[in-house]
Amino acid sequence: MTIPVDLIIETFLRAPVKSICRAKAVCKLWFSLFVDSIFAKRHYAQSKIVKKVMFFSCFVNEILCVDTSKPLLGEDATCILQNPMTYSNAYMKIIGTCRGMILFWVPTSLFIWNPSTGFFGAFRAYPPTIMRISGDFFGLNFYGFGYDPSEQNYVVVQIYLSKCHPYHRALVYSLNGASSRDFEHESLKTITQPCISVHDGCIGLYFRDSLHWITFNWQTNVDVILGYNLIDSKFYQLNIPGEVQLEEFSLCCLRNIRQCLALCTVMRDENWDYIVDIWEMEEYGVHTSWTKVTSMQVSNNFPGYMLPACSSNDSIIFVNNETGVMGTWNARDETLQYTTFDRVVQYEHQMIVCEETLLST
């Protein structure tokens, strides 16, 4: 009895990415079905997305991957991948992650990698404009990696804030079209770096077809979230919660928590323990919809801070920004369970959150 192709496709649209990757080896027909880009896009739209926390070390070529959909202490929660980059990690920079893709930058090229499927691609070097404007005249550098669904195109955005004059510039680079656009924008003229340390503050958070950075508007004298809509090609600014004054905190970051844009802040107390607050913008773009989700007190047992990385089911996954210690915060009983991994190099690693997908460019 032959199984209808349509039934095979509909069944595997609900299967995990790992199962589909293994199923490719069953026969040539299944391989051709599952490598099809249309199937990959339907699977991304219809399946439950699994998020992985990935640790890149500066000294070893191994990458520790932690599956946040499974108990962190489980044997199948972690795996080791080889870094596909042949360049020294000291010269490599992660621009961002989007739809299961990780974008790397080295001084001459861009590389894109899907760790779930092994897809790897290279793009031409930056145009001369980028090299010219990234010199001494320009100081703070924001960048990000996202996807424009209207053009089905991956996009790199760079923002350069001038030290010498107000002509801040942005450059938008299309990976699929291998084209770039260098321009100024009114929203960039009033922003500068925030008064607080922002964890991975240069990397834009990709959320709702936009990239987001925490910045400071010197004209209105308030901290704001700078957004860039990849579909409309426009910058805009979002207000942070009215109760939050960032200069009062030790550290902050932006995250995607429970499908909401989230602002996370850290404040030390008199005992040198610290409190982590998480605010969610429940209705995107509506300032009055900011809601405090939790205010969690953490003992000073480790160097650095426990910062939220992502959410999974009823939990929020926390990662220490220096040691790599992970924790699961249970929303039901408000407890934090710690987990350590031997392969994470303290102080010398970078953590990212990557979705598990079948997508390629």
Sequence and secondary structure as in RCSB ss.txt:
>XXXX:A:sequence
MTIPVDLIIETFLRAPVKSICRAKAVCKLWFSLFVDSIFAKRHYAQSKIVKKVMFFSCFVNEILCVDTSKPLLGE
DATCILQNPMTYSNAYMKIIGTCRGMILFWVPTSLFIWNPSTGFFGAFRAYPPTIMRISGDFFGLNFYGFGYDPS
EQNYVVVQIYLSKCHPYHRALVYSLNGASSRDFEHESLKTITQPCISVHDGCIGLYFRDSLHWITFNWQTNVDVI
LGYNLIDSKFYQLNIPGEVQLEEFSLCCLRNIRQCLALCTVMRDENWDYIVDIWEMEEYGVHTSWTKVTSMQVSN
NFPGYMLPACSSNDSIIFVNNETGVMGTWNARDETLQYTTFDRVVQYEHQMIVCEETLLST
>XXXX:A:secstr
    HHHHHHHHTTS HHHHHHHTTT HHHHHHHT HHHHHHHHHHS   EEEEEEESS SEEEEEETTS TTSG
GGEEEEE    S GGG EEEEEETTEEEEEETTEEEEE TTT  EEEE    HHHHHHTSTTEEEEEEEEEEETT
TTEEEEEEEEEESSSS  EEEEEETTTTEEEEE  GGGGGEE  SS BTTTTB EEETTEEEEEEEETTTTEEEE
EEEETTTTEEEEEE  TT  GGGSSEEEEEEETTEEEEEEEEE TTS EEEEEEEESSTT GGGEEEEEEEEE S
 SSS EEEEEEETTEEEEEETTT  EEEEETTTTEEEEE  TTS TTSEEEEEEE      
